[in-house]
Amino acid sequence: MKNVGEASQQEELATGERSTRNRVARSILDHGPSTVAELATRLGLTQAAVRRHLDALTGDNVVEPRERRIYGTRTRGRPAKVFALTDCGRDAFDQSYDKLAVDALRWIAEREGGEQAVAAFARARIAAQSGAYRKAVEAAPPERRAEALAKALSADGYAATARSAPRPEQGEQLCQHHCPVAHAAEKFPQLCEAETEFFAELLGTHVQRLATIAHGDGVCTTFIPRNAPKGSPEMSPKFSKISDIASASTAGRNPA
């Protein structure tokens, strides 16, 4: 029979393991699908420790292994394995009332005018939340506006980052690693469409949504071209079609 001291020590060990495991999952949420090496570097852990926690998280259906998608010229060797959150894993961080939201939107669609009514609601929702985003973006110099928007989105739980496109002269990518309304947006894409329209209006340029969590992608990715006026049919002078962006991007459909 274990004595009290041994039981207490084992409980502390288990608590520490759970805490570290949560840090691993949170890092994937904040940064998107990640390799063992990337997680070890970010968290200050050994790769062996990261693998142990990933094995446990995989067993609990919180994360799943994938091959990192390669766009453009493929290099030699197998693509690196990355770990991404499952829907179950995202649910652990998502405190939204998904079923209530979906039921409310369905009621609006059925009683108040179909898809157009849902679209009107989505735009009104974004407008109601736009104050902090607009203030953050307007206070930033033009070259830092995507970064300012990412910080404002992160404050609302979207775990957003801004980074250069694969070729920096083409533009930037706004990446949202978490979406609090992903399940509702899966059934009502008007939520994503209204958000994309708002980004274009806020940044004063045409933007293109390349991927969304609601459609099964690892990250919501929005391409922000340089020097493209709002409403322009071209993504950038260097792009003649959407597929050109996706082939150059590391975050296209179902990114890992």
C-alpha positions in Angstrom: 0.0 0.0 0.0 1.4 3.4 -1.0 2.0 5.9 1.8 0.8 9.4 1.8 4.1 10.9 0.6 4.3 8.6 -2.4 0.7 9.3 -3.4 1.3 13.1 -3.1 4.5 12.9 -5.2 2.7 10.9 -7.9 -0.2 13.4 -7.9 2.2 16.3 -8.3 4.0 14.5 -11.2 0.6 13.8 -12.9 -0.4 17.5 -12.5 2.9 18.6 -14.0 2.5 16.2 -16.9 -1.0 17.6 -17.6 0.2 21.1 -17.5 3.0 20.5 -19.9 0.7 18.6 -22.2 -1.6 21.5 -22.2 1.3 23.8 -23.1 2.1 21.5 -26.1 -1.5 21.7 -27.3 -1.7 25.4 -26.8 1.5 25.9 -28.8 0.0 24.1 -31.7 -3.1 26.2 -31.4 -1.1 29.5 -31.4 1.4 28.6 -34.1 -0.4 26.1 -36.3 0.7 22.6 -37.2 4.2 22.0 -35.9 7.1 19.5 -36.0 8.5 17.9 -32.9 11.6 20.1 -33.3 9.6 23.3 -33.5 7.6 22.4 -30.4 10.8 21.5 -28.5 12.4 24.8 -29.3 9.3 26.9 -28.5 8.7 25.2 -25.2 12.2 24.6 -24.0 11.7 20.8 -23.8 13.7 17.9 -25.2 12.3 16.3 -28.4 11.9 13.0 -26.5 9.7 14.8 -24.0 7.6 16.4 -26.7 7.1 13.1 -28.4 5.9 11.5 -25.2 3.3 14.3 -24.7 2.3 14.1 -28.4 1.8 10.4 -28.1 -0.6 11.0 -25.2 -2.4 13.8 -26.9 -2.8 11.7 -30.0 -4.2 8.9 -27.9 -6.7 11.3 -26.5 -7.7 12.5 -30.0 -6.5 16.0 -29.3 -3.8 16.1 -32.0 -3.1 14.1 -35.1 0.0 13.6 -37.2 0.1 14.9 -40.8 2.7 15.3 -43.6 3.5 18.9 -44.1 2.1 20.0 -47.4 4.7 21.2 -49.9 3.8 23.8 -52.6 5.9 24.5 -55.6 9.1 22.5 -56.2 9.4 19.5 -53.9 12.8 18.9 -52.3 14.3 15.5 -51.9 13.3 13.4 -49.0 9.9 12.8 -47.3 8.0 15.8 -46.1 8.4 16.6 -42.4 5.7 15.2 -40.1 3.7 17.8 -38.2 1.1 17.6 -35.5 -2.2 19.5 -35.8 -5.2 19.9 -33.5 -8.2 17.8 -34.2 -11.7 19.1 -34.0 -11.8 17.6 -30.5 -8.6 19.4 -29.6 -10.0 22.7 -30.8 -13.2 22.2 -28.8 -11.1 22.0 -25.6 -10.1 25.6 -26.2 -13.4 26.8 -27.7 -15.8 28.3 -25.1 -18.3 29.4 -27.8 -21.8 28.1 -27.6 -21.6 26.5 -31.0 -25.0 24.7 -31.1 -26.8 27.8 -29.9 -25.1 29.9 -32.6 -26.0 27.4 -35.3 -29.6 27.2 -34.1 -29.9 31.0 -34.0 -28.4 31.4 -37.6 -30.7 28.6 -38.9 -33.7 30.4 -37.4 -32.6 33.7 -39.0 -32.3 31.9 -42.4 -35.7 30.2 -42.1 -37.7 33.1 -40.7 -36.0 36.3 -41.8 -35.0 35.9 -45.4 -32.6 33.0 -46.1 -28.9 33.4 -46.9 -29.1 37.1 -47.4 -30.5 37.6 -43.9 -27.6 35.5 -42.5 -25.1 37.6 -44.6 -26.7 40.8 -43.2 -26.3 39.4 -39.6 -22.7 38.5 -40.3 -21.8 42.0 -41.5 -23.6 43.5 -38.6 -21.7 41.3 -36.2 -18.4 42.3 -37.7 -19.4 46.0 -37.6 -20.2 45.8 -33.9 -16.8 44.4 -33.2 -14.9 46.6 -35.6 -14.0 49.5 -33.3 -10.9 48.0 -31.7 -9.7 46.6 -35.0 -10.1 49.9 -36.8 -8.3 51.8 -34.0 -5.4 49.4 -34.0 -4.9 49.4 -37.8 -5.4 53.2 -38.2 -2.7 53.8 -35.5 -0.1 51.7 -37.4 2.0 52.8 -40.3 0.9 51.2 -43.6 3.7 48.6 -43.6 2.7 47.4 -40.1 -1.1 47.3 -40.5 -1.4 43.6 -41.1 0.7 43.0 -37.9 -1.5 45.4 -36.0 -4.7 43.6 -37.2 -3.2 40.3 -36.1 -2.5 41.6 -32.6 -6.1 42.9 -32.3 -7.5 39.6 -33.5 -5.3 37.7 -31.0 -6.8 39.8 -28.2 -10.2 38.4 -29.3 -9.0 34.8 -29.2 -8.0 34.2 -32.8 -4.3 33.5 -32.2 -3.4 35.5 -35.3 0.0 36.3 -36.8 1.1 38.2 -39.9 4.0 37.1 -42.0 5.5 37.8 -45.4 4.3 35.8 -48.4 6.7 33.2 -49.8 8.1 36.0 -51.9 7.9 39.1 -49.7 7.5 41.5 -52.6 4.1 40.0 -53.4 2.5 40.8 -50.0 1.7 39.3 -46.6 -0.3 36.5 -45.1 -2.6 37.0 -42.2 -2.9 33.7 -40.3 -5.6 32.9 -37.7 -4.6 29.8 -35.9 -7.9 29.6 -34.0 -11.5 30.5 -34.8 -14.0 30.7 -31.9 -16.9 30.3 -34.4 -15.4 27.7 -36.7 -18.3 25.2 -36.2 -20.9 27.8 -37.0 -18.9 29.1 -40.0 -18.7 25.5 -41.3 -22.5 25.6 -41.8 -22.8 29.3 -42.5 -19.9 30.5 -44.7 -21.4 34.0 -44.6 -19.5 34.5 -41.4 -16.1 34.0 -43.1 -17.2 36.0 -46.1 -18.2 39.0 -44.0 -14.9 38.8 -42.1 -12.9 38.8 -45.4 -14.9 41.8 -46.7 -14.1 43.6 -43.5 -10.4 42.9 -43.8 -10.4 44.3 -47.3 -12.3 47.5 -46.2 -10.1 47.9 -43.1 -6.8 47.5 -45.0 -7.9 49.4 -48.0 -6.9 46.7 -50.5 -8.4 43.6 -52.1 -7.6 40.5 -50.0 -8.0 36.8 -50.8 -8.9 34.1 -48.3 -6.8 31.0 -49.2 -7.8 28.7 -46.4 -10.2 28.4 -43.5 -10.5 26.3 -40.4 -14.2 26.0 -41.1 -13.4 24.1 -44.3 -11.0 21.7 -42.6 -7.7 23.7 -43.1 -5.2 23.9 -40.3 -5.2 27.7 -40.3 -7.4 30.5 -41.7 -5.1 32.2 -44.2 -5.7 35.5 -45.9 -3.4 36.9 -48.6 -2.9 40.6 -48.5 -1.2 41.8 -51.8 1.0 44.8 -52.0 -0.2 47.8 -54.0 -3.5 46.3 -55.0 -6.4 48.7 -54.6 -9.6 47.5 -52.9 -11.9 45.8 -55.3 -9.2 45.1 -57.9 -9.7 41.8 -59.6 -6.0 41.1 -59.5 -4.4 39.8 -56.3 -1.1 41.5 -57.3 0.6 42.5 -60.5 2.5 39.2 -60.3 -0.6 37.0 -60.0 -2.8 36.2 -62.9 -5.1 33.7 -61.1 -5.8 32.4 -57.6 -3.9 29.2 -58.2 -0.7 31.2 -58.6 -1.1 32.3 -55.0 -1.9 28.9 -53.7 1.1 27.3 -55.5 3.4 29.9 -54.0 1.9 29.8 -50.5 2.8 27.4 -47.8 -0.7 27.7 -46.3 -3.0 26.6 -49.1 -5.8 24.1 -48.8 -5.5 21.8 -45.8 -2.1 23.2 -44.8 0.0 21.3 -42.2 
